[in-house]
């Protein structure tokens, strides 16, 4: 175990991710629910409250990863035409392909169940397929899987007499494990790129009570690997995704918003399911009570402007919730190719506003203003 896990040594990049579940009482598939986008768990299964026809209904939020759209799977979910355009703009065909550019090493702690390991592998395998074409040679991804009871195990790992996980990572691991142990969350993930080992790394922490991994967790973290893959011997592209000071060339709203958007687009099999899952992304604003009340386009713009640089925990939750909606507008309006040009240009253009100007013809503030009507329309659906 120590020999295999040693590949995580000397990592230079840390990307902090927090997922929050909204507590609800015993959801059941097909039964009525109260708030669109709310998430519930019962008997190890996950459920999402979605608008089916004219009624809010619990649908499954586990096992929906299908690798692309299927007309047969489309239901009578009321989908905004622009949201459908966003979903169809994503490159779903890639998710059905192979991934010759990736080798994955999985390391799980003694408390991590073999069944959960098997299910996580399915999710990571699909994520690798979705983004294989964005890497120009074979790379290694090292994936560590643990439960909330495994801190001592993680902290004790060494290689060549040095800790495998640095103090920043261990603080994050401890914080997340304590939250999960207290019932405040069910899972968390972190990912990045190590220039020292010339490889990607992921840490996933699941509650020991989980029988299903979150369907979008692996895909979300994989997007952070793409964002972190930069200025290395492999490629000069992709923004440096390390600490707060060095990933400002991809601001927090774009950093987390893109990971939410692309992960949900990659795992859902219809625009209806995608729309429901984006409501889940928006629901994370419940972790930002002083920021979630947005009632005008001007307030959309001013709130997004607060997310340009890292600040506090409420702003962090809004990076996921509001950032994902802004990123929806970006993908639906400008398309997948230009979206990736922005990602790739971040490695050499550290001014993100200029990056947007170069690729889509507007500055960051101009983009916020253009996106605000759509963002507001989606925000109002969640009735914060």
Helices and strands as residue ranges (DSSP letters): H 2-5, G 6-8, E 39-42, E 45-52, E 55-60, G 71-73, H 81-89, G 92-96, E 102-108, H 114-131, G 132-134, E 139-147, H 151-156, E 158-159, E 162-163, H 167-181, E 187-194, E 199-206, H 217-228, H 252-267, H 271-283, G 284-287, H 297-305, H 313-345, H 352-360, H 364-381
